[in-house]
Amino acid sequence: MTRFFHVSDVHFGREDREAVDWFNAKVRDEKPAAVIMTGDLTMRARAKEFAAAAEWLESLAVPVTVEVGNHDLPYFNPFARMAMPYRRYKALERMIERPLDVQGVSIVPLKTTARFQFRTNWSKGHVSMHALQKSLALAEAVPAGDLVFVAAHHPLVEAGTRATSRTRGGQRALEALAQAGADAVLTGHVHDPFDIQHPVGDRAVRLIGAGTLSERTRDQPPSFNEITVEGATFSTRARFLGEPSVAL
């Protein structure tokens, strides 16, 4: 049996300190095989927010992979957003889009953010052909028999949550990743947890969303997901601050 913790949308600068400390204690006491962080580490991509995020991730002392979220791109500096959007990620560079292979499960990163979009709301998702091809190459190289978990920030298709992702290219990406063997797509962005079976052709892919550890909650309190893998099967529990966990 292998356990992962899937966490998202901590939003340093607007983090819920009690929730972050609670998560830290769970990692320390329960020692998951890895932590999968699906974006929005920061609130406004400020240097001090990235410094706090880097210190937090280093303190977990377990393998970590991190996806970039829309809040992790410079917000107040258009030049930096266009020319060097990930400069402040240098402290986290070794964790960004880091493929993980842990006891029969391969974590494949997929970038769903864009520094520019032809629409007014740039917070929504976008999967470029370049990003998709990069993820497909990683998925197709996974050892035979491994489960394939894709880690992205935005849900590729809507999952019935109050917040939306409206990810351009998401359906195309989901179909291609399913064909390449993806078993689940792990995401954040909407701040409420979910785990749904989504039919793709002749098979189903699990769409798993993590909640938030920030003050910016929506329908549910702060939470993270615990994903337990046993052989070729896996299950998800949403673990809520101050409340019993819930099987998704």
N, C-alpha and C positions, 0 to 999 in steps of 0.2 A: 504494500500500500504506500502511495506517495501523496503528500498533501502540498498544495500551493495556496498562497494567499494572493488574492487578486484585489488590488486597491486602485483607486482612481480619484482624480479631482480633489486633491488636498488643498490646492490654492493657497500656498504660503503667502502671507499678507492678509488673508481672510480665513486662515485655518482655524478649526475648532481645537483648541489646545487640549481639552479633556479627551477628545476623540483620538487625537494623534498619540497622546500618552497611553491611552487604552490599547491602541493598535501596537505600539512599541512593546508593551508588556506581553501581549499575546504572541508576538514574534519571539521574544526572549524566552517565554515559558514553554511554547509549543514547538518551536524550531521547525518551521515548514521547510520543504526542500528548496523553495525559491519564492521570491515575491515578484509578481508581475504588476507593474505600475503602468496604467494605460492613459497617462497624460494629464495635463493641467496641474502640474506641480506648483505653478505660481498663479498669482492673480493678475499681475500686470507686467510680467517678464522683467521686473527690476532686478538689479544686481544683488541687492540684499535678500530678495526673495529666493533667487537661485542659490545663494550662499546657504540660506537656511535649509533649502531642499537638499542640497548636497550633503550637508552635515547630517541631516535626518537619514538619508539613504545609507550613508556610510556607517551610521550607528547600528543599523539593523543586523549587520554581520552575517547575512545569508546572501546567496546569489540573487542578483536583481537585474531585471531588464526593464527599460523605460521607453515608452513611446512619447512623442511630442504631442502636446495638445494645442488647441488654438490660443489659449491664454498664455502659452509659453513663447509666443512670437511677440516682438516689440510692439507695444500698443501706442505709445506717445511719440515714437520716432519713425516716421514713414521711411526715411532713408535706410535706417538700420533694418527695418522689416524687409525691405527689398534687397539690399546689398549684402547684409550679413545677419540674417535672422537668427542664427543659432550660436552666435559668438558667445553669449552668456552661458551657454551650455557646456563650456570647456571643462568646468569643474566636474561635470557628470559624463564626460565624453565616453568613457569606457563602458558605461551602462546603457547609452542610447542605442536603441534598436539592436540590442545584443541578442543574437540567437542563443537559446539555451537548450541543452539536451540533457534531461534529468530522468534517469530510470524509466525509459520507455516512452517519454513524452518530449517532443521537440516543439519549442516556442519559436514561431516565425513572425517577425515584425512586419507591419504594413503601415506606411505613412498615409494619413488621411487629412493632413493639414496643407494649406497653400498660402503662400505669402501674398497672393493676389488672386481675385476671382471676379468674373464679370457678373456680379450681383451685389446688392447693397450689404448683405449680411455675410461677412467673411468668416464668421464663427462656425459656419456649417461645414460639413465634410466635403472632401474632394479627393478622389483616387485617380492619380495620373497614370497613364500607360507605363511610364518609367517606373513608378513605385510598384505598380502591380507586377510588372515583369521581374523586378528584383525579388519580390516576395514569392512569386511562382517558382523561380529558380531555386530558392531556399527550400520551398515545400517539396519540390521534386527530388531534392537531394537527401531528404530525410531517410534514415535507415528503415528498411522494410520491417513492418510490425509496430513501429512507433505510432502513437497518437500524434496528430498535428493540431496544435493550438495556434491560431493566428492572433496576434496582439495588435490592436489598433486603438485610436482614440474615439473616433466617431462610429456609432453603429452603421453598418453598411446599408441596412434597410430599417424601416421604422419598426419598433418593438412594442408599440402600444403605450408608451410612457407619455406623461404630460409634456415634457420637453421633447424636441425633435432634433434630428441630425440633418435631414434632407441632403444626404451624401450623394453628390454627383459622381457617377461611375460606380456607385456602390453595388447595384444589382449585377452589373457586368463583372465586377471584382468577385462577388460572392460566388457566382456561377463558375468562374475560372478557378477559384481556390478550391471549390468543392470537387471539381474535376481533377485537380492536382492532389486530392486526398485530405483536405482539411476536415477535421472532425468538429471543431468549434472555433468561433470567432469571439474573442474577449475584448470588450470595449468599455468606455466610460461616457463622459460628456453629458448624459441626461440626468445624472445625480440620483437616480433610483435604480435598484437592482432588478434584474430579470434573468430568466433562463428559459428559452423557448426553443422548440424544435421547428426548424424552418425547412420545408421541402425544397430541394434543388435537384431537378431532374428525377432520377430514379433513387435518390438517397436523401438523407436529411442531415443538415448541419445545425449544431446547437449554437444559438446566439446568446451569449452570456454577458450581461452588463453589470458593472460594479456601481455602488452608490458613491457617496462622498464622505470625506473626513473634514469638510469645511463647514463654515457657518451658513453656507448657501444651500441649505437643504430644500427639497421640494416636497414630495408626498411622504417620504420616509425619513426617519432620523439618520444620523451618521452611521455608516456601515462599511464593511468590506465583505468580500466573498471568500469562502473556504472551498476549494475544489479538491476532492478526494478521488484519486485514480486507483483502481484495482483491476489490473490486467487491461482488457480492452474496454472497460466501462469506467464511467466517472459520474460523480454527483456534485451538486453545488448547494452550499448553505449560505444564505445571507446572514451575517452576524451583526446585530444592531447594538449600538451603544446603550447599555442599561436595560436591554430587553432580551428575551430568549431568541436564539437563532431560528431561522425559518428555512426549511428545505424549499428550493426553487424548482 
